[in-house]
Amino acid sequence: MNYRTLGKTGLKVSEISLGTWQVGGKWGSGFDYKNADRILNEAVDAGINFIDTADVYENRKSEKAVGKLIRSRKEKIYIATKCGRFINPHHNKGYQPKALRKYVERSLRNTGLDRIDLIQLHCPPTEVYYRQEIFEEFEKLKKEGKVANLGVSVEKVEEALKAIEYPNVTTVQIIFNMFRHRPAELFFQEAKKRNIGILARVPLASGLLTGKFNKTSTFSEGDHRQFNRKGEAFDQGETFSGVDYKTGLKAVEQLRKIFPKKYELVHLALKWVLMFEEVSCVIPGASKVEQLHSNLETLNIRNLSKKEMSAVSKIYDKIIRPSVHHRW
């Protein structure tokens, strides 16, 4: 495993870490603690020391499983969780310091931990980023020893740029992959200036970049890839990175042509993200242990060449950029 510094937190984190949205099973299939426990422990066995979760993942079950793991292992494992998405309706007015404090304290009880290494605002409405009192509350929680660092998980580049204006924001979790290039422009530059840790989420565009889907692939009723393609339930950018499914398949077909056949697209997609030095870690998810091991195989492939990186950019510019770039 290779490790990178998570910005001004100073934490050395595994460059391939673990996101736990679906760690207890496939989306919409319910939570399997036994499955989650196996994935989490094998991740640590492989050298992963940074695990990202959220209170809303399977209604706190994912967070509970991560807390159990950390308490049971001797290794130093960093937990990043998120708060705010339980606010319903999910709008600016619902974001109040007292409410967020309660969510943080609930996460501490749920995980069984004394302190959270990284607490993140979980994709709040854009207006929240302009409210200083929200960020001040997390500074109080830090002084009380309940959290060590504050970060944000964002939908849009504009939100990321606003968030890092607050000095106590140490990390930004943002969608960045072969189908989402915009963060690598101005945001990466500004983040580097401020020593902000960058967590690349949705690195496989909800599975599209595994190269395993086709026109006849189906998804369960409870899977967001079935019910949220047009943003019916939450931000459309969370599902296939906002890319139309058929358009994504077309781009995947073109991506396959620029790389040697001996490499799987899933590994190339993860390696592409890690080619950017500004990225602290990539956090692919896994609903079964085989997916975890597959993600880790990325560590064994070579870096992408300048020619290959350029070819990916050309495919993005031709097929993906027109419908996605200006939106997020």
C-alpha positions in Angstrom: 0.0 0.0 0.0 1.1 3.5 -0.7 0.3 6.4 1.6 -0.3 10.1 1.0 -0.7 13.1 3.3 -4.3 14.2 3.8 -3.6 17.9 3.5 -3.2 20.0 6.6 -4.6 17.2 8.8 -1.1 15.7 8.6 -2.6 12.2 8.5 -0.9 9.6 6.3 -3.7 7.7 4.6 -3.8 4.8 2.2 -4.1 6.2 -1.4 -6.7 3.5 -2.0 -9.1 3.7 0.9 -12.6 2.5 1.4 -16.0 4.1 1.0 -18.8 2.3 2.8 -22.1 3.4 1.2 -22.8 -0.2 0.1 -20.4 -2.1 2.4 -23.2 -4.1 3.9 -24.4 -5.3 0.5 -25.7 -4.0 -2.8 -27.6 -0.8 -2.9 -31.2 -1.4 -1.7 -30.6 -5.0 -0.6 -30.5 -4.4 3.2 -27.5 -4.4 5.5 -25.4 -7.6 6.1 -23.2 -7.0 9.2 -21.3 -10.2 8.6 -20.5 -9.2 5.0 -19.5 -5.7 6.2 -17.3 -7.1 8.9 -15.4 -9.2 6.4 -14.9 -6.4 3.9 -13.7 -4.0 6.5 -11.3 -6.4 8.2 -9.8 -7.5 4.9 -9.4 -3.9 3.9 -7.3 -3.3 7.0 -5.4 -6.5 6.4 -4.4 -5.1 3.0 -3.1 -1.8 4.5 -6.1 0.4 4.2 -6.2 2.8 7.2 -8.8 5.3 6.1 -12.5 4.5 6.0 -15.2 6.9 4.9 -18.8 6.5 6.1 -21.8 8.6 7.0 -24.7 8.5 9.5 -27.3 8.1 6.7 -25.6 5.1 5.1 -28.1 2.3 5.8 -29.5 4.4 8.7 -26.4 4.4 10.8 -25.6 0.7 10.2 -22.5 1.4 8.1 -21.2 3.8 10.7 -21.8 1.3 13.5 -19.9 -1.4 11.6 -16.9 0.9 11.0 -16.9 1.8 14.7 -16.9 -1.8 15.7 -13.9 -2.5 13.3 -11.8 0.3 14.8 -12.5 -0.8 18.3 -11.5 -4.3 17.5 -8.2 -3.6 15.7 -4.8 -2.7 17.1 -3.8 -0.8 13.9 -4.4 3.0 13.7 -7.4 3.3 11.5 -8.9 6.7 10.7 -12.6 7.2 10.5 -14.2 9.9 8.4 -18.0 10.2 8.8 -20.5 12.8 7.6 -23.5 14.6 9.0 -26.5 16.7 7.8 -28.3 14.4 5.3 -30.8 13.4 8.0 -32.2 16.9 7.9 -35.7 16.6 6.3 -36.7 18.4 4.3 -33.0 18.9 3.3 -32.8 22.6 2.9 -30.7 25.5 4.2 -32.9 26.4 7.2 -32.6 22.9 8.6 -28.9 23.4 9.0 -28.6 24.8 12.5 -25.5 24.5 14.8 -27.5 22.7 17.5 -28.8 20.2 15.1 -25.4 19.4 13.6 -23.9 19.1 17.1 -26.6 16.5 17.9 -25.7 14.5 14.8 -22.0 14.5 15.7 -22.7 13.4 19.2 -25.0 10.6 17.9 -22.2 9.4 15.6 -19.9 9.2 18.6 -22.4 7.0 20.4 -23.1 5.0 17.3 -19.4 4.2 16.6 -18.5 3.8 20.3 -15.5 6.2 19.8 -14.4 9.1 21.9 -13.4 11.2 18.9 -14.0 11.3 15.1 -10.9 11.8 13.1 -12.7 13.7 10.3 -16.3 15.0 10.4 -17.7 16.2 7.1 -20.7 18.2 6.2 -22.6 15.9 3.9 -23.4 17.7 0.6 -25.4 20.5 2.2 -27.4 23.0 0.1 -25.1 25.7 -1.4 -26.4 28.4 0.9 -24.9 26.6 3.9 -21.4 27.3 2.7 -22.0 31.0 3.2 -23.0 30.7 6.9 -20.0 31.2 9.1 -21.8 30.1 12.3 -22.0 26.5 10.9 -18.2 26.3 10.6 -17.7 28.0 13.9 -19.8 25.2 15.6 -17.4 22.6 14.4 -14.5 24.6 15.8 -16.2 24.3 19.2 -16.6 20.6 18.8 -12.9 20.3 17.9 -11.9 22.2 21.1 -14.1 19.9 23.1 -12.2 16.9 21.7 -15.1 15.4 19.9 -13.7 15.8 16.4 -10.2 16.2 15.2 -10.7 17.7 11.8 -13.5 19.3 9.7 -14.1 18.6 6.0 -16.9 18.9 3.5 -18.4 16.6 0.9 -19.6 18.6 -2.0 -21.6 18.3 -5.2 -20.2 21.3 -7.1 -16.8 22.8 -7.6 -18.2 26.2 -6.6 -19.1 24.8 -3.2 -15.6 23.4 -2.7 -14.0 26.7 -3.5 -16.2 28.5 -1.0 -15.7 25.9 1.7 -11.9 26.1 1.6 -12.1 29.8 2.4 -12.8 28.7 6.0 -9.5 28.1 7.7 -10.8 25.1 9.8 -11.8 23.2 6.6 -9.1 20.7 6.1 -10.5 18.3 3.4 -12.9 18.3 0.5 -14.6 15.1 -0.7 -15.6 15.6 -4.4 -16.6 13.5 -7.3 -13.6 13.1 -9.6 -13.2 10.4 -12.2 -12.7 9.9 -16.0 -16.3 11.3 -16.4 -15.8 14.3 -14.1 -12.8 16.4 -14.9 -13.7 19.9 -13.8 -12.3 19.6 -10.2 -8.8 19.3 -11.7 -9.0 22.8 -13.0 -9.3 25.8 -10.6 -10.2 23.8 -7.5 -7.1 21.6 -7.5 -5.0 24.7 -7.8 -6.6 26.5 -4.9 -6.7 23.3 -2.8 -2.9 22.9 -3.3 -2.3 26.5 -2.2 -4.2 25.9 1.0 -2.9 22.4 1.7 -6.4 20.9 1.5 -6.7 17.1 1.5 -8.8 15.8 -1.4 -10.9 12.7 -1.2 -11.9 11.5 -4.7 -15.4 9.9 -4.4 -17.5 8.1 -6.9 -14.3 7.2 -8.8 -16.0 4.5 -10.9 -19.0 6.6 -11.8 -21.4 4.3 -10.0 -19.9 1.3 -11.7 -20.0 2.6 -15.2 -16.2 2.8 -15.3 -15.8 -0.9 -14.3 -16.7 -1.6 -17.9 -19.0 -4.4 -16.8 -22.3 -2.8 -17.7 -24.1 -2.9 -21.1 -27.4 -1.9 -22.6 -29.2 -4.8 -21.1 -27.9 -4.4 -17.5 -30.6 -4.0 -14.9 -30.6 -2.6 -11.4 -32.9 -3.4 -8.4 -35.7 -1.2 -7.5 -33.9 0.1 -4.4 -30.7 0.9 -6.3 -30.1 4.6 -7.0 -28.8 3.7 -10.4 -32.4 2.7 -11.2 -34.5 5.4 -9.4 -32.2 8.5 -9.5 -30.9 8.7 -13.1 -32.6 12.1 -13.5 -32.1 13.3 -9.9 -35.5 12.2 -8.7 -34.3 11.5 -5.1 -31.1 13.5 -4.8 -28.5 15.3 -6.9 -28.3 13.7 -10.3 -24.5 14.0 -10.2 -24.4 11.2 -7.6 -25.6 8.6 -10.1 -23.3 7.7 -12.9 -21.6 11.1 -12.2 -24.6 12.7 -13.9 -23.8 11.1 -17.2 -26.7 9.7 -19.3 -26.4 5.9 -19.1 -26.2 5.3 -22.9 -23.8 8.1 -23.3 -21.6 6.6 -20.6 -21.6 3.2 -22.3 -20.5 4.9 -25.5 -17.6 6.6 -23.7 -16.6 3.4 -22.0 -16.4 1.7 -25.4 -14.0 4.4 -26.6 -11.9 4.2 -23.4 -11.4 0.5 -23.9 -9.7 1.2 -27.3 -6.9 3.3 -25.9 -5.6 0.9 -23.3 -3.9 -2.5 -23.7 -6.4 -5.4 -23.4 -4.5 -7.0 -20.6 -5.7 -4.2 -18.2 -9.2 -4.0 -16.8 -11.0 -0.7 -17.1 -11.8 -0.6 -13.3 -8.1 -0.5 -12.5 -7.3 2.0 -15.2 -10.1 4.3 -13.9 -8.7 4.2 -10.3 -5.2 4.7 -11.5 -6.3 7.7 -13.6 -7.5 9.4 -10.4 -4.3 8.7 -8.6 -2.2 10.2 -11.4 -3.2 13.6 -9.9 -0.8 14.4 -7.1 -3.4 16.7 -5.5 -5.6 13.7 -4.7 -4.9 12.4 -1.2 -6.9 9.2 -1.6 -9.6 7.6 -3.7 -12.5 5.9 -1.9 -14.1 3.3 -4.0 -16.9 1.2 -2.4 -17.3 -2.5 -2.2 -20.4 -4.6 -1.6 -18.4 -7.8 -1.5 -14.9 -8.7 -0.7 -14.0 -9.6 -4.3 -14.6 -6.0 -5.3 -12.3 -4.8 -2.5 -9.5 -7.0 -3.8 -10.1 -5.9 -7.3 -9.8 -2.3 -6.4 -6.5 -3.0 -4.6 -5.1 -4.6 -7.8 -4.8 -1.1 -9.1 -1.7 -0.8 -7.0 0.0 -3.4 -9.2 -0.5 -1.7 -12.6 1.9 0.9 -14.1 1.2 4.6 -14.3 -0.7 5.9 -17.3 1.3 7.5 -20.0 0.9 11.1 -21.1 -0.5 9.8 -24.4 -3.1 7.8 -22.5 -4.0 10.6 -20.2 -4.4 12.9 -23.2 -6.6 10.3 -25.0 -8.9 10.1 -21.9 -9.2 13.9 -22.0 -10.2 13.8 -25.7 -12.9 11.3 -25.1 -14.2 13.3 -22.2 -14.2 16.5 -24.3 -16.0 14.9 -27.2 -18.6 12.7 -25.4 -19.0 13.8 -21.7 -18.1 17.5 -21.4 -21.1 18.9 -23.3 -23.7 17.6 -20.8 -21.7 17.4 -17.6 -18.8 19.9 -17.3 -20.8 23.1 -16.7 -23.2 21.5 -14.2 -20.9 20.4 -11.4 
